[in-house]
Amino acid sequence: MTMTRPWALGAGLLFATLGLAAAGLAWWLPSTAALAQRTSAALEATLGVPVQVGRLEWQLLPTPRLVLHTLRTAQPQPITVETITVRLDLPALLQRQVQIRRADVVGAVVHQVSLSVGQANTLAKDATPAFGGFQLHTLPLSKLVFRNVTWVPRNGIAVVVDGQLVFDANWRPRTAQLQRPDAKTTTELALTRRGDTDHWDVLARVGGGTLNGEVTLTTNDQPNADHRLTLGGQLQPRGIEVAQALAAFNRQSVVTGPASGETTLSAQGAHVGELVQTLQTRTRFTLQPATLLQFDLDKTIRSAGRDTAGQTRLDTVTGQLATRNTPTGMVVQFSQVKARSGALSAAGQATLANRQIDAELAVDLVDGLVGIPLRVRGPLDKPQVSVAPGAVAGAVVGTAVLPGVGTAIGARVGSGVGGALNRLFGNTPARPPSAPRKPE
């Protein structure tokens, strides 16, 4: 009996407090229409664009809850949300503080181009909500759960994601999970914070392989500093099937095969939005084995580009992959690419942007066709392959000098790889094929 009395007293005080809070909040809370108007004003102040709220519901017991239906921003490509459910902390409300225990977002469509229009000052240190004089709690949001959220990047290739984030103070994720629910292969990402430090372990599965490592976040907190954030990280892709990985995000690949390597990433910005916009990655990769999809290199060269149908199987492909976000979308650059198989070897580089590829290779065949310049251009789903006029004829002459050589020994015939990058970006005009070397 003595042991249960403190619990009974505590329960009585809790119910008494809830009763008093219910009576007080029932008088204080405005009408549904007025609350919807206040919510629209608060969202507009946060996002920097007008926001329409179709319908709003709220309840006090058993937990203060706010449900927003049919949200839409006033933009050419609006951000829309079917439902947002917000569960508030009652003790914090009584202290005129806003603390969201859990927020659920269902059925949203987010256009990247629309995010750049708003000011997105939610995560700024001095951001305060324009909501009846209430202040943000030191832990404004404890948990965010989202389902059926469609992300539309600048290239228009939409992907649907589910996930959840659990936050610590200062908007630091304690844990985060992200999944691609409609991907044919398992595609998921998990972040876990190391204690109270700004270090997170990364565990990801994509394309039948793994992408594990760590990311770090540092803040410039010096006096008179602008509190800029710096993101860095190292990841280790292992056994990721390239075509499957890209297909999981509704993208096509010109090559397939298991990829492994080392990746570094970096970004800087005043808030999370700027970190995303400035994100850059650099990867040293190896594919072993690999298959070049959509065209047969041997057939392409021997027909001077007239017949490209088929595929090219390769023993290994190595190189460096760099990505960077730009105002017009992500740009992907391949450099120092080298490919080898029993039939050929090749070297070159490529650029992918706006779903277009522009690449240049120099290919050597085992029967003595040395340094054939090859150009690949056009849309990723149907690129065009061309061989420089006269290149094959020049290479055939080279066989008299280097019969049976399958690697680039001596001067390459046609346009060499050395100036390919400049020509790729239009810095210098392509040089005409050099004259074949005379036998000594």
ROMAR-609517 format. One record per residue (C-alpha): residue in one letter; x, y, z. Coordinates in steps of 0.05 Angstrom, whole numbers. Example, Ala and Ser with C-alpha at 12.3 -4.5 7.8 and 13.67 -1.06 7.14 Angstrom:
2
+--------+--------+--------+--------+
! residu !     c1 !     c2 !     c3 !
+--------+--------+--------+--------+
!      A !    246 !    -90 !    156 !
!      S !    273 !    -21 !    143 !
+--------+--------+--------+--------+
This chain:
440
+--------+--------+--------+--------+
! residu !     c1 !     c2 !     c3 !
+--------+--------+--------+--------+
!      M !      0 !      0 !      0 !
!      T !     56 !     48 !     18 !
!      M !     93 !     33 !    -47 !
!      T !     33 !     48 !    -91 !
!      R !     14 !    115 !    -59 !
!      P !     68 !    157 !    -95 !
!      W !     46 !    128 !   -163 !
!      A !    -28 !    143 !   -146 !
!      L !     -9 !    214 !   -125 !
!      G !     30 !    224 !   -189 !
!      A !    -27 !    198 !   -232 !
!      G !    -76 !    244 !   -196 !
!      L !    -32 !    305 !   -208 !
!      L !    -24 !    286 !   -281 !
!      F !    -99 !    280 !   -293 !
!      A !   -111 !    344 !   -255 !
!      T !    -59 !    380 !   -298 !
!      L !    -90 !    353 !   -362 !
!      G !   -159 !    376 !   -339 !
!      L !   -135 !    446 !   -324 !
!      A !    -96 !    448 !   -390 !
!      A !   -158 !    424 !   -428 !
!      A !   -200 !    479 !   -398 !
!      G !   -147 !    532 !   -411 !
!      L !   -129 !    511 !   -482 !
!      A !   -202 !    503 !   -502 !
!      W !   -210 !    578 !   -486 !
!      W !   -142 !    598 !   -516 !
!      L !   -142 !    559 !   -582 !
!      P !   -172 !    598 !   -640 !
!      S !   -223 !    571 !   -689 !
!      T !   -202 !    520 !   -742 !
!      A !   -204 !    573 !   -797 !
!      A !   -162 !    622 !   -756 !
!      L !   -113 !    567 !   -739 !
!      A !   -107 !    547 !   -812 !
!      Q !    -92 !    620 !   -829 !
!      R !    -39 !    625 !   -775 !
!      T !     -8 !    560 !   -800 !
!      S !     -5 !    585 !   -872 !
!      A !     28 !    650 !   -848 !
!      A !     80 !    611 !   -807 !
!      L !     96 !    565 !   -865 !
!      E !    103 !    624 !   -913 !
!      A !    150 !    659 !   -864 !
!      T !    192 !    595 !   -860 !
!      L !    193 !    576 !   -934 !
!      G !    192 !    645 !   -966 !
!      V !    133 !    629 !  -1011 !
!      P !     57 !    630 !   -999 !
!      V !     28 !    564 !   -975 !
!      Q !    -45 !    543 !   -981 !
!      V !    -74 !    496 !   -928 !
!      G !   -136 !    460 !   -954 !
!      R !   -162 !    435 !   -887 !
!      L !   -139 !    433 !   -815 !
!      E !   -159 !    390 !   -755 !
!      W !   -135 !    393 !   -683 !
!      Q !   -147 !    357 !   -618 !
!      L !   -122 !    366 !   -546 !
!      L !   -132 !    297 !   -515 !
!      P !   -103 !    247 !   -507 !
!      T !    -45 !    282 !   -542 !
!      P !    -44 !    352 !   -573 !
!      R !    -47 !    339 !   -648 !
!      L !    -52 !    381 !   -710 !
!      V !    -69 !    351 !   -778 !
!      L !    -60 !    391 !   -843 !
!      H !    -92 !    367 !   -907 !
!      T !    -76 !    386 !   -979 !
!      L !    -18 !    435 !   -973 !
!      R !      6 !    470 !  -1036 !
!      T !     59 !    524 !  -1048 !
!      A !     44 !    581 !  -1096 !
!      Q !     99 !    565 !  -1147 !
!      P !    102 !    545 !  -1221 !
!      Q !    121 !    475 !  -1198 !
!      P !     88 !    472 !  -1130 !
!      I !    108 !    430 !  -1071 !
!      T !     46 !    390 !  -1050 !
!      V !     32 !    348 !   -989 !
!      E !    -29 !    304 !   -978 !
!      T !    -25 !    301 !   -902 !
!      I !     20 !    327 !   -846 !
!      T !      4 !    302 !   -776 !
!      V !     40 !    338 !   -719 !
!      R !     39 !    313 !   -647 !
!      L !     58 !    367 !   -598 !
!      D !     87 !    365 !   -528 !
!      L !     35 !    393 !   -479 !
!      P !     83 !    415 !   -423 !
!      A !    123 !    454 !   -474 !
!      L !     60 !    487 !   -501 !
!      L !     42 !    510 !   -430 !
!      Q !    110 !    544 !   -428 !
!      R !     95 !    577 !   -496 !
!      Q !    146 !    534 !   -532 !
!      V !    135 !    492 !   -594 !
!      Q !    162 !    421 !   -588 !
!      I !    140 !    369 !   -639 !
!      R !    145 !    299 !   -612 !
!      R !    130 !    268 !   -679 !
!      A !    112 !    293 !   -749 !
!      D !     85 !    246 !   -803 !
!      V !     87 !    268 !   -877 !
!      V !     47 !    227 !   -926 !
!      G !     40 !    235 !  -1002 !
!      A !     86 !    294 !  -1017 !
!      V !    115 !    317 !  -1084 !
!      V !    178 !    360 !  -1077 !
!      H !    210 !    394 !  -1137 !
!      Q !    283 !    412 !  -1128 !
!      V !    275 !    474 !  -1171 !
!      S !    220 !    499 !  -1124 !
!      L !    263 !    490 !  -1062 !
!      S !    314 !    540 !  -1090 !
!      V !    260 !    593 !  -1095 !
!      G !    244 !    594 !  -1020 !
!      Q !    291 !    621 !   -969 !
!      A !    291 !    556 !   -929 !
!      N !    313 !    590 !   -864 !
!      T !    283 !    537 !   -819 !
!      L !    350 !    510 !   -796 !
!      A !    384 !    577 !   -786 !
!      K !    407 !    589 !   -715 !
!      D !    367 !    653 !   -706 !
!      A !    303 !    628 !   -739 !
!      T !    241 !    641 !   -697 !
!      P !    170 !    619 !   -717 !
!      A !    118 !    673 !   -729 !
!      F !     65 !    634 !   -690 !
!      G !     30 !    675 !   -637 !
!      G !     93 !    693 !   -599 !
!      F !    113 !    620 !   -586 !
!      Q !    186 !    602 !   -587 !
!      L !    220 !    539 !   -614 !
!      H !    241 !    489 !   -561 !
!      T !    315 !    471 !   -558 !
!      L !    293 !    405 !   -590 !
!      P !    240 !    430 !   -638 !
!      L !    228 !    363 !   -672 !
!      S !    241 !    295 !   -641 !
!      K !    220 !    249 !   -698 !
!      L !    202 !    257 !   -771 !
!      V !    169 !    200 !   -810 !
!      F !    155 !    207 !   -884 !
!      R !    120 !    159 !   -932 !
!      N !    107 !    161 !  -1007 !
!      V !    148 !    225 !  -1017 !
!      T !    165 !    239 !  -1090 !
!      W !    231 !    276 !  -1102 !
!      V !    235 !    309 !  -1170 !
!      P !    306 !    334 !  -1186 !
!      R !    322 !    384 !  -1240 !
!      N !    329 !    330 !  -1293 !
!      G !    257 !    310 !  -1281 !
!      I !    271 !    237 !  -1263 !
!      A !    226 !    228 !  -1203 !
!      V !    239 !    178 !  -1147 !
!      V !    194 !    157 !  -1089 !
!      V !    225 !    150 !  -1019 !
!      D !    204 !    129 !   -949 !
!      G !    242 !    141 !   -886 !
!      Q !    248 !    170 !   -816 !
!      L !    296 !    214 !   -776 !
!      V !    305 !    219 !   -701 !
!      F !    335 !    286 !   -680 !
!      D !    380 !    311 !   -624 !
!      A !    386 !    385 !   -606 !
!      N !    409 !    434 !   -660 !
!      W !    377 !    392 !   -715 !
!      R !    430 !    337 !   -709 !
!      P !    402 !    270 !   -732 !
!      R !    410 !    216 !   -680 !
!      T !    390 !    163 !   -731 !
!      A !    363 !    165 !   -802 !
!      Q !    335 !    112 !   -849 !
!      L !    317 !    120 !   -923 !
!      Q !    287 !     68 !   -970 !
!      R !    267 !     64 !  -1042 !
!      P !    201 !     25 !  -1035 !
!      D !    190 !     12 !  -1109 !
!      A !    261 !     -8 !  -1128 !
!      K !    270 !    -78 !  -1156 !
!      T !    332 !    -90 !  -1112 !
!      T !    342 !    -70 !  -1040 !
!      T !    360 !      4 !  -1037 !
!      E !    367 !     33 !   -967 !
!      L !    410 !     80 !   -926 !
!      A !    421 !     85 !   -851 !
!      L !    459 !    138 !   -811 !
!      T !    477 !    131 !   -737 !
!      R !    508 !    185 !   -696 !
!      R !    570 !    171 !   -654 !
!      G !    552 !    195 !   -584 !
!      D !    545 !    270 !   -583 !
!      T !    597 !    283 !   -637 !
!      D !    583 !    307 !   -707 !
!      H !    605 !    241 !   -737 !
!      W !    557 !    191 !   -768 !
!      D !    567 !    119 !   -790 !
!      V !    538 !    104 !   -859 !
!      L !    509 !     36 !   -878 !
!      A !    478 !     30 !   -946 !
!      R !    455 !    -25 !   -993 !
!      V !    445 !    -13 !  -1067 !
!      G !    454 !    -52 !  -1131 !
!      G !    467 !   -117 !  -1093 !
!      G !    528 !    -87 !  -1058 !
!      T !    545 !    -41 !  -1000 !
!      L !    565 !     32 !   -992 !
!      N !    591 !     40 !   -921 !
!      G !    634 !     92 !   -887 !
!      E !    627 !    156 !   -847 !
!      V !    608 !    230 !   -854 !
!      T !    628 !    289 !   -811 !
!      L !    599 !    359 !   -801 !
!      T !    637 !    419 !   -775 !
!      T !    612 !    489 !   -759 !
!      N !    650 !    554 !   -760 !
!      D !    632 !    581 !   -691 !
!      Q !    685 !    635 !   -687 !
!      P !    663 !    705 !   -666 !
!      N !    633 !    745 !   -724 !
!      A !    632 !    681 !   -767 !
!      D !    574 !    664 !   -812 !
!      H !    565 !    595 !   -779 !
!      R !    577 !    559 !   -845 !
!      L !    572 !    484 !   -845 !
!      T !    625 !    438 !   -877 !
!      L !    607 !    367 !   -894 !
!      G !    660 !    314 !   -908 !
!      G !    661 !    239 !   -914 !
!      Q !    693 !    175 !   -938 !
!      L !    654 !    116 !   -966 !
!      Q !    674 !     47 !   -992 !
!      P !    631 !     21 !  -1049 !
!      R !    637 !    -55 !  -1053 !
!      G !    606 !   -101 !  -1105 !
!      I !    554 !    -51 !  -1130 !
!      E !    523 !    -72 !  -1196 !
!      V !    523 !     -6 !  -1234 !
!      A !    462 !    -17 !  -1278 !
!      Q !    420 !    -42 !  -1220 !
!      A !    441 !     16 !  -1176 !
!      L !    422 !     68 !  -1228 !
!      A !    357 !     31 !  -1244 !
!      A !    338 !     37 !  -1171 !
!      F !    336 !    112 !  -1182 !
!      N !    301 !    107 !  -1250 !
!      R !    365 !    121 !  -1289 !
!      Q !    400 !     83 !  -1345 !
!      S !    472 !     62 !  -1350 !
!      V !    518 !     51 !  -1410 !
!      V !    558 !     -1 !  -1373 !
!      T !    543 !    -58 !  -1325 !
!      G !    585 !    -97 !  -1276 !
!      P !    603 !    -99 !  -1202 !
!      A !    639 !    -36 !  -1180 !
!      S !    684 !    -25 !  -1120 !
!      G !    729 !     32 !  -1099 !
!      E !    738 !     91 !  -1052 !
!      T !    694 !    154 !  -1049 !
!      T !    705 !    222 !  -1016 !
!      L !    649 !    274 !  -1010 !
!      S !    648 !    347 !   -991 !
!      A !    600 !    406 !   -986 !
!      Q !    594 !    475 !   -954 !
!      G !    535 !    519 !   -938 !
!      A !    497 !    560 !   -887 !
!      H !    443 !    506 !   -879 !
!      V !    425 !    436 !   -902 !
!      G !    395 !    461 !   -967 !
!      E !    461 !    493 !   -988 !
!      L !    499 !    430 !   -968 !
!      V !    456 !    391 !  -1017 !
!      Q !    466 !    443 !  -1072 !
!      T !    542 !    444 !  -1065 !
!      L !    554 !    369 !  -1054 !
!      Q !    612 !    340 !  -1093 !
!      T !    639 !    269 !  -1095 !
!      R !    701 !    236 !  -1123 !
!      T !    709 !    161 !  -1132 !
!      R !    765 !    116 !  -1154 !
!      F !    731 !     55 !  -1182 !
!      T !    743 !    -14 !  -1212 !
!      L !    692 !    -56 !  -1250 !
!      Q !    712 !   -128 !  -1258 !
!      P !    684 !   -156 !  -1302 !
!      A !    643 !   -105 !  -1342 !
!      T !    598 !   -102 !  -1403 !
!      L !    591 !    -41 !  -1448 !
!      L !    518 !    -38 !  -1465 !
!      Q !    484 !    -17 !  -1530 !
!      F !    543 !    -24 !  -1578 !
!      D !    599 !    -71 !  -1599 !
!      L !    666 !    -34 !  -1601 !
!      D !    700 !    -83 !  -1648 !
!      K !    643 !    -82 !  -1697 !
!      T !    636 !     -6 !  -1692 !
!      I !    710 !      5 !  -1709 !
!      R !    713 !    -45 !  -1767 !
!      S !    650 !    -15 !  -1798 !
!      A !    674 !     57 !  -1787 !
!      G !    614 !     69 !  -1743 !
!      R !    561 !     43 !  -1791 !
!      D !    544 !    -19 !  -1749 !
!      T !    544 !    -12 !  -1674 !
!      A !    493 !    -64 !  -1652 !
!      G !    512 !   -110 !  -1595 !
!      Q !    552 !   -107 !  -1531 !
!      T !    626 !   -107 !  -1511 !
!      R !    650 !   -152 !  -1455 !
!      L !    709 !   -126 !  -1416 !
!      D !    755 !   -158 !  -1365 !
!      T !    766 !    -94 !  -1324 !
!      V !    748 !    -21 !  -1326 !
!      T !    783 !     29 !  -1280 !
!      G !    779 !    104 !  -1273 !
!      Q !    757 !    164 !  -1233 !
!      L !    685 !    188 !  -1225 !
!      A !    669 !    259 !  -1202 !
!      T !    600 !    288 !  -1190 !
!      R !    579 !    358 !  -1173 !
!      N !    512 !    393 !  -1164 !
!      T !    501 !    455 !  -1207 !
!      P !    444 !    504 !  -1216 !
!      T !    421 !    464 !  -1276 !
!      G !    429 !    394 !  -1245 !
!      M !    483 !    343 !  -1230 !
!      V !    543 !    336 !  -1275 !
!      V !    581 !    270 !  -1277 !
!      Q !    651 !    265 !  -1304 !
!      F !    692 !    202 !  -1318 !
!      S !    767 !    212 !  -1326 !
!      Q !    829 !    168 !  -1332 !
!      V !    784 !    111 !  -1356 !
!      K !    820 !     48 !  -1379 !
!      A !    786 !    -15 !  -1403 !
!      R !    817 !    -81 !  -1422 !
!      S !    794 !   -148 !  -1448 !
!      G !    822 !   -205 !  -1489 !
!      A !    801 !   -170 !  -1553 !
!      L !    817 !    -97 !  -1540 !
!      S !    841 !    -42 !  -1494 !
!      A !    814 !     29 !  -1491 !
!      A !    826 !     95 !  -1454 !
!      G !    788 !    160 !  -1450 !
!      Q !    738 !    203 !  -1412 !
!      A !    665 !    223 !  -1412 !
!      T !    616 !    275 !  -1386 !
!      L !    543 !    262 !  -1369 !
!      A !    496 !    321 !  -1359 !
!      N !    422 !    332 !  -1372 !
!      R !    414 !    259 !  -1391 !
!      Q !    465 !    268 !  -1448 !
!      I !    533 !    234 !  -1456 !
!      D !    595 !    263 !  -1490 !
!      A !    654 !    216 !  -1490 !
!      E !    718 !    203 !  -1528 !
!      L !    758 !    139 !  -1529 !
!      A !    820 !    113 !  -1562 !
!      V !    814 !     38 !  -1576 !
!      D !    868 !    -14 !  -1592 !
!      L !    849 !    -82 !  -1623 !
!      V !    892 !   -144 !  -1616 !
!      D !    903 !   -150 !  -1691 !
!      G !    941 !    -85 !  -1695 !
!      L !    889 !    -29 !  -1701 !
!      V !    922 !     20 !  -1654 !
!      G !    892 !     83 !  -1624 !
!      I !    826 !     87 !  -1662 !
!      P !    791 !    151 !  -1640 !
!      L !    719 !    139 !  -1621 !
!      R !    666 !    191 !  -1603 !
!      V !    602 !    175 !  -1564 !
!      R !    549 !    230 !  -1561 !
!      G !    474 !    238 !  -1551 !
!      P !    419 !    216 !  -1503 !
!      L !    437 !    161 !  -1454 !
!      D !    382 !    115 !  -1478 !
!      K !    406 !    119 !  -1550 !
!      P !    477 !    147 !  -1558 !
!      Q !    510 !    155 !  -1626 !
!      V !    579 !    125 !  -1639 !
!      S !    625 !    153 !  -1692 !
!      V !    695 !    138 !  -1718 !
!      A !    737 !    194 !  -1747 !
!      P !    740 !    190 !  -1824 !
!      G !    803 !    155 !  -1847 !
!      A !    821 !    132 !  -1777 !
!      V !    813 !     58 !  -1792 !
!      A !    852 !     64 !  -1857 !
!      G !    908 !     99 !  -1821 !
!      A !    908 !     46 !  -1767 !
!      V !    912 !     -9 !  -1820 !
!      V !    975 !     23 !  -1847 !
!      G !   1001 !     21 !  -1776 !
!      T !    995 !    -54 !  -1774 !
!      A !   1052 !    -59 !  -1824 !
!      V !   1095 !    -25 !  -1771 !
!      L !   1068 !    -59 !  -1709 !
!      P !   1036 !   -124 !  -1731 !
!      G !    994 !   -160 !  -1678 !
!      V !   1003 !   -106 !  -1625 !
!      G !    942 !    -98 !  -1582 !
!      T !    966 !    -42 !  -1537 !
!      A !    984 !     30 !  -1551 !
!      I !   1058 !     23 !  -1566 !
!      G !   1087 !     82 !  -1603 !
!      A !   1049 !    142 !  -1629 !
!      R !    974 !    133 !  -1633 !
!      V !    941 !    139 !  -1700 !
!      G !    887 !    191 !  -1708 !
!      S !    870 !    238 !  -1650 !
!      G !    906 !    219 !  -1586 !
!      V !    875 !    217 !  -1517 !
!      G !    919 !    273 !  -1490 !
!      G !    877 !    329 !  -1520 !
!      A !    810 !    295 !  -1515 !
!      L !    787 !    330 !  -1452 !
!      N !    799 !    399 !  -1482 !
!      R !    762 !    380 !  -1546 !
!      L !    707 !    350 !  -1505 !
!      F !    692 !    418 !  -1474 !
!      G !    705 !    456 !  -1538 !
!      N !    769 !    490 !  -1514 !
!      T !    809 !    471 !  -1575 !
!      P !    790 !    443 !  -1644 !
!      A !    802 !    371 !  -1659 !
!      R !    867 !    359 !  -1696 !
!      P !    867 !    320 !  -1761 !
!      P !    895 !    249 !  -1760 !
!      S !    970 !    248 !  -1758 !
!      A !   1009 !    215 !  -1813 !
!      P !   1027 !    142 !  -1800 !
!      R !   1098 !    130 !  -1778 !
!      K !   1145 !    106 !  -1833 !
!      P !   1183 !     41 !  -1822 !
!      E !   1256 !     50 !  -1803 !
+--------+--------+--------+--------+
